[in-house]
Amino acid sequence: MIGLRRMNRWGLLALFLTVFSFLAPAWLASSVRADPPADSRLLAGAAALPITPTDEKGRLWQEPFEDRNGNGRYDAPDPAFPKRRGEPFTDLNGNGKWDGPFLAGFLHHGPYYTATGVHDPLWARALVLAQGETTLAIVALDVVGFSYPDVLRIRERVADLGLTQVIVAGTHTHGGIDTLGLWGPNFSIDGKDPRTIAWIIAQSEQAIRRAWAARRPARLTWGKGRPLSQFGVLINDLRDPIVIDDELRVMRAEDLDGKTIATLINWSPHPETVGAGSSLITSDFPHYLRKGVEEGGFSVGGRRAEGIGGLAIYVSGSVGGLLTPLRVRVMDEEHEPVPERSWSKVQRIGELAAWTALEALREQSPQPIVRIEVRSRPLFVPFDNPFLRGLYDKGLFQRETYRDGKAAGKEGPDLLTEVDLINFETAEGTFAQIITLPGEPFPEISLGGHLMEKKRCWAYTDRKRRLGGSGKERIAPAHPDVAPEPVLQKYMSGAFRFVIGLGNDELGYIIPANDFVPPRLKPSLRYGTDRCGDGDHYEEVVSIGSQMAPKVVGALLELLNGDGERMK
C-alpha cells in the first residue's frame, strides 16, 4: 500500500487522476446516460388487417339453419322450457352447437343477440417498436376481450421474429363478436365461433408480421388532453364513487421525414354508445376516432380538423367503474343535443376524441428516446366468483386452472394471467410509461378516490349532480376494514402514463377489494347488496373474483419498483 503521508501534492494529483480514469465511466453512467450507439436507433412499423367475420361477399359467417319463425335469426333451445326445441341447423364443425355472429354485451336485453350486418369493420391494428435489443409489438383488437390462452397462441405464431414482447389488447367494443363465450343465446351455450377465433389469431399474426416488415427509422411524439367540455360530458360514471379518468393520452410514431407511421390513443369510456338496440357489427366510437385522426375532415367549434395520416390505433383504459358514454348529453356543432344511442352520437364522440388527440399533439416535439425497457410478470388470480365459476363448469369458456402454481385442469382455484410495464427513457430518465391490466380496471385503481368513509354511507355531491339525478352518492365501501389498494399513478413515472385495460386478457372488472360484493345465485341471479343498502353491484357479476385488484396492483407495483422479469 502506498504511504499517502509521504507523497507530495503532485503525487496525490497523479493518484487522483489515475483512480478517476477507472471510476469516471461508471460514475458518468449512473448520473448522465451516454449517447446511444448507432445500432440503438428507434424503428417503427404499423399494419392493420380486418377481423370482421364475413366472406368475400360481405356475408356474415354462420352455420346454416332453418328459420322456422321467420325472425331472421337462429333461435336456440331455451333451458327454461325443455320441451321447446331449437331451430334445426347444420353443425359444420361437429361441436354440437350452432356457431354464428353472437354480439358481445348487454346480456341480450335488446331485440337482437346475433348480428345481422356490418356498420363498420373490425380490425387487428399492430404497432411494432424496435430499439437496440428491445422489439415490442402492440396489437389492438376490436373485440370485447381476448383471453390469455389466445394471446399466447398469437405469440407462438410470431415467435420466429424474436420479439421481446407482444401485447394484445381488446378495445372492448360491445358491437363486436363474442370472443369469450359469455354471450351465446343463453347461459348454457358458448357464444364463441371457433372459426372466428382462429381468424382473429391468424389476422393478428399477419398484422404483426406486416408491421415488422414495414419498420423504419422513427421518432416519438407524445401528448395528452381532455375533450372540450363545451360540447357536453362524454363519459358517465354509473357506479359510486364518481371517479372519471377522462384524460386522453397519445403517442405518435413518425418517420424521419415527418410522416406519421402510427398514432397510439389511450382513453377510458366503454365503446357501447349505441347500447343494446342495434344488430350491426361496429367498433363504436373508436371507428370515428381513428378515422378522424388519420383523415380529419370533420369540424369542432367551427374549425376544420386536418388528419395526420398513418395508422391510428385505439386502446381502452380504465373502463371499469362503470365509465360509459351512455346517459350523458352530447352536443353537436349547433349545440343541440345529439340523440341518445344513435349513430350520430357514436360519430360525434369519436370525432371529439379525435380532435382532442390532434390538439394534444399540436406543437409537440419528438422526444429522443434512447431506451425502451419491457418488464412482465405472470400472476395467479383466485377464481372465486360463484356465477362465472358455474358458467365455466358448464363449458361456456375454456382455459386451464391452477393450484399452487401448477396446472390443474378444471379443478384449480386460480387462473394464470399477466401484467406488463413498458418504460420509454430519454437521457434524463423515464419520460413515459405504459402498464397493462388483464381486465377492466376501476379508475380508482390508477387515479385514487377509493371509498373510505366508515360512518356515513351517503352524501349529496356536486360531481354526482353534474352527471344528472339528485346528486346522492355513496361514499362508504362495502368493507370498511379492508385497506384500499395503493394508487398506481403515485408509483408511475414520466410525464405520460398510459393505462391499457384488457391487456393480454379479459378477466372482467378489476374492482377495489373493499367494495366487492359477490352476486347472489338463489333463487335466481341477483346483484349483491352492500351494508349501505346499495344493490347495484353489477360489475361483480362479470369479475373473475374478489382478489383481482390487490393481486394485479401488487404485481404491477413490483414491476414499477424494478422487480420482475425484464423481457429480453
Summary of the structure (lengths in Angstrom):
residues: 568
radius of gyration: 25.7
end to end distance: 43.4
largest distance: 107.4
contacts: 1969
relative contact order: 0.13
helix: 25%
strand: 27%
